[in-house]
Amino acid sequence: MQTMKIDRFESKIVVLPIENIDTDQIIPARYLKITSMEGLGQGLFQDWRYHKTDGSPVPDFPLNKPEAKGAEVLVTGDNFGCGSSREHAPWALTQYGFKAVISTSFADIFNGNSLKNGLLPIVVPPEVHKELLASDGGRVKVDLAAQILTLPNGKEVKFPIDPFAKHCLLEGVDELGYMLKQEAAIAAYEANRMGSVNTLQ
């Protein structure tokens, strides 16, 4: 299946400097009944973004500030995406408009779900993370092919990523989409194999 293709892009960042943000905070459990990712961006950080009494936006929440509008990169605290394994968390982030999330670490399941759903989790060293936390609204450049993050001050930082996940993000496909792209090669292999079996008989 198709996902959001990621290669090179530039964006301002929005900073959410909270550690151990779990998936229930990213997207509340009441949204788990939804089987489509469409519209899930509205539920992103729902209980933090809006007042529970009247549903009005919380003015000082980072994503609600005017300067955060259009940001495609979220910088968060350590251990982002911990808690349950819901795919709805990366769905909500991508539907809101984020292409990448930067932290010092991600929960393993969230990291895997993100890579499968077109969201790039970027792990940076603590000193780089500290710079980014102090650069709210600054602009960064992401080059996935080269695995380089360029900070607002121009400094370039390499980041790690699984090679297969990188390939899928660059192509804009998930694991199923990757397999479907190999359909011709698989068919040719099977035809050749069956030919070899018939020859042996």
Secondary structure, 3 states (H helix, E strand, C coil): CECCCCCEEEEEEEEECCCCCEHHHHCCHHHCCCCCCCCHHHHCCHHHHECCCCCCECCCCHHHCHHHCCCCEEEECCCECECCCCCHHHHHHHHHCCCEEEECCECHHHHHHHHHCCCEEEECCHHHHHHHHCCCCCEEEEECCCCEEECCCCCEEECCCCHHHHHHHHHCECHHHHHHHCHHHHHHHHHHHHHHHHHHC
